Amino acid sequence: MRNIAIIPARSGSKGLKDKNIKELNGKPLMAYTIEAALESGIFDCVHVSTDSEKYAEIGRQFGADVPFLRDAELAGDKSSTWDALRYVVQEYRKRGKEFELVTLLQPTSPMRNARNIREAYEVFEQKSADAVISICELEHSIQICNKLGENGSMYNFIDSNKVGARQLSDTYYRLNGAIYIQKTELLMNKQNFYNEKSYAYIMDQRHSVDIDNELDFLFVEALMKDNKD
């Protein structure tokens, strides 16, 4: 199958200005994802989807293929990442390039490495899947989580009889945003991503860190300096 990795990196980021190219241990944030995708050796194309020529040039410097920019209508705060991926597939089709698989690799997951990507593809192949999504174990027990009423009351917030019995609780997982593999047909037809042929690739929490703010940057810098794979 011909595979494309798409790294979405729009220039507008209100939470943290220019987050996708902010320097992290000497390199732009999105460079880590480009390098991991290339190192994995499983993609026919590694594309950075961006509305910025500046971002595009940085992507090219690190080995990504960026022959076109994202349409401005797909670069707003409320724009769908999936619509941006469909746009990329359509633009490559205009250039005579077809891909049977599309992998979304978000640049905010710099700890996700080439080994993680290869392992996720192994799950895809072994399961004959339509899609594989990376997840990690929930950091805190779901037993201590709930919604809060408008007046701040803690009435029935948790069952106090269950607190402290964490070892007896089920294991819960969450999406970590690092890897989304899917058949192009599934993407373009807007079919349900989470169907009966969609499977999980479980990652540890170290490789699942997602950067959203300055504190996350500091945390990842410390992890990288720890120098463990």
C-alpha positions in Angstrom: 0.0 0.0 0.0 1.1 3.5 -0.7 1.2 5.4 2.6 1.2 9.2 3.3 1.9 10.7 6.7 0.3 14.1 7.2 1.5 16.5 9.9 -1.0 19.3 10.5 0.8 22.6 11.4 -1.3 25.6 10.9 0.3 28.9 11.9 -2.5 30.3 14.1 -2.2 29.2 17.7 -3.9 31.3 20.3 -2.8 29.2 23.3 0.9 29.3 22.6 2.1 31.6 19.7 3.8 29.7 16.8 3.6 26.5 18.9 4.3 24.2 16.0 7.7 25.8 15.2 8.6 26.9 18.7 12.2 25.7 19.5 12.4 22.6 21.7 15.9 21.5 22.7 17.4 23.2 19.6 14.8 22.2 17.0 11.3 23.4 15.9 8.6 21.4 17.6 7.3 19.9 14.3 10.8 18.7 13.3 10.6 15.8 15.8 7.5 14.4 14.1 8.9 14.9 10.6 12.1 13.0 11.6 10.2 10.2 13.3 8.0 9.7 10.3 11.0 9.6 7.9 13.0 7.3 10.2 10.1 4.9 10.4 10.7 4.0 6.8 7.1 3.2 6.0 5.8 6.3 4.2 6.0 7.1 0.5 5.4 10.7 1.4 5.7 12.8 4.6 3.7 16.0 4.2 3.3 19.1 6.4 -0.1 20.6 6.0 0.2 24.3 6.7 -1.2 27.7 5.7 2.2 29.4 6.2 5.1 29.5 3.7 7.4 30.0 6.6 6.2 26.8 8.2 6.4 25.1 4.9 10.0 26.0 4.4 10.9 24.8 7.8 9.2 21.5 7.0 11.2 21.2 3.8 14.4 21.8 5.6 13.7 18.8 7.7 12.8 16.6 4.8 9.0 16.9 4.4 7.3 17.2 1.1 5.3 20.5 0.9 4.4 21.2 -2.7 1.3 23.3 -1.7 -0.2 25.2 1.2 -3.4 24.5 3.1 -6.5 26.4 1.9 -7.0 29.4 4.3 -10.6 28.2 4.9 -9.1 25.1 6.6 -6.7 27.0 8.8 -9.1 28.6 11.4 -9.5 27.8 15.1 -12.7 25.8 14.3 -11.4 24.1 11.2 -11.6 20.3 11.1 -8.3 18.4 11.0 -10.0 15.7 9.0 -11.1 18.2 6.4 -7.5 19.4 6.1 -6.4 15.8 5.6 -9.0 15.3 2.8 -7.8 18.5 1.2 -4.2 17.1 1.1 -5.4 13.8 -0.5 -7.3 15.7 -3.1 -4.4 18.0 -3.9 -2.0 15.0 -4.4 -4.6 13.4 -6.6 -4.5 16.4 -8.8 -0.7 15.9 -9.1 -1.2 12.2 -10.0 -0.3 10.7 -6.6 -2.7 8.2 -4.9 -2.4 6.8 -1.4 -4.2 3.9 0.1 -3.4 4.8 3.7 -3.3 8.1 5.5 -1.6 8.6 8.8 -2.2 11.7 10.9 0.9 12.5 13.1 0.2 15.6 15.2 3.4 17.8 15.7 2.5 18.3 19.4 3.5 14.7 20.2 7.4 15.1 20.0 8.0 12.1 22.3 6.3 9.7 19.8 9.1 8.1 17.9 9.8 5.9 14.8 9.4 2.7 16.8 6.0 3.8 18.0 4.9 4.4 14.4 6.2 1.1 13.1 4.6 -0.8 16.0 1.2 0.9 15.3 1.5 -0.2 11.6 2.2 -3.8 12.8 -1.1 -3.7 14.7 -2.8 -2.4 11.5 -1.3 -5.2 9.4 -1.9 -8.0 12.0 -5.5 -7.0 12.5 -6.2 -6.3 8.8 -7.7 -3.1 10.2 -9.5 -0.2 8.7 -7.9 2.1 11.3 -5.5 2.1 14.3 -5.5 4.8 16.9 -2.9 5.4 19.6 -4.0 5.5 23.2 -2.4 5.4 26.7 -3.6 4.5 30.2 -5.5 7.2 32.0 -3.2 9.1 34.4 -5.7 9.1 37.2 -8.5 6.7 38.2 -11.8 7.5 36.7 -13.3 6.9 40.2 -12.0 10.4 41.3 -13.5 12.2 38.2 -16.9 13.7 37.7 -18.7 16.9 36.6 -19.1 19.7 39.0 -22.3 21.5 39.6 -22.7 25.3 39.0 -22.6 26.1 42.7 -19.5 24.1 43.3 -21.2 21.5 45.5 -19.4 18.1 45.9 -22.7 16.3 46.7 -22.4 12.8 45.2 -19.2 13.8 43.4 -17.7 10.3 44.1 -18.6 7.2 45.9 -16.4 7.4 49.0 -16.6 3.7 49.6 -14.7 3.1 46.4 -11.9 5.6 46.9 -8.7 3.9 47.9 -9.5 0.7 46.1 -7.7 1.7 42.9 -6.1 -1.7 42.5 -9.6 -3.2 42.2 -10.8 -0.8 39.5 -10.8 -1.4 35.8 -8.1 0.1 33.6 -9.2 3.0 31.5 -7.5 4.5 28.5 -7.6 7.8 26.6 -6.7 9.0 23.2 -3.2 10.5 23.3 -3.3 12.2 19.8 0.0 10.8 18.6 -0.9 8.3 15.8 -4.1 7.9 13.7 -3.8 5.4 10.8 -6.7 4.9 8.5 -7.6 3.7 5.0 -7.9 6.6 2.6 -11.3 5.3 1.6 -12.5 5.6 5.2 -11.3 9.2 5.4 -12.6 10.4 2.1 -16.1 8.8 2.5 -16.3 10.3 6.0 -17.1 6.9 7.5 -17.1 6.2 11.2 -13.4 6.2 12.4 -14.3 4.0 15.4 -15.8 1.0 13.8 -15.6 -2.7 14.4 -12.3 -2.9 12.4 -10.7 0.0 14.3 -8.0 -1.1 16.8 -5.9 0.4 19.6 -2.1 0.8 19.7 -1.2 1.3 23.4 1.6 3.7 24.2 3.2 4.4 27.5 2.7 7.8 29.1 6.3 9.0 28.5 5.8 8.8 24.7 2.2 10.1 24.9 2.9 13.6 26.2 1.0 16.2 24.1 2.2 19.8 24.1 -0.5 22.4 24.6 1.2 25.1 26.8 4.5 26.4 28.2 4.4 23.9 31.1 4.2 21.0 28.7 7.2 22.4 26.8 9.2 22.5 30.0 8.1 18.9 30.9 9.1 17.5 27.5 12.5 19.3 27.6 13.2 17.6 30.9 12.2 14.2 29.5 14.4 14.7 26.5 17.4 15.6 28.7 16.8 12.4 30.6 18.0 10.7 27.4 15.8 7.6 27.4 14.2 6.1 24.3 
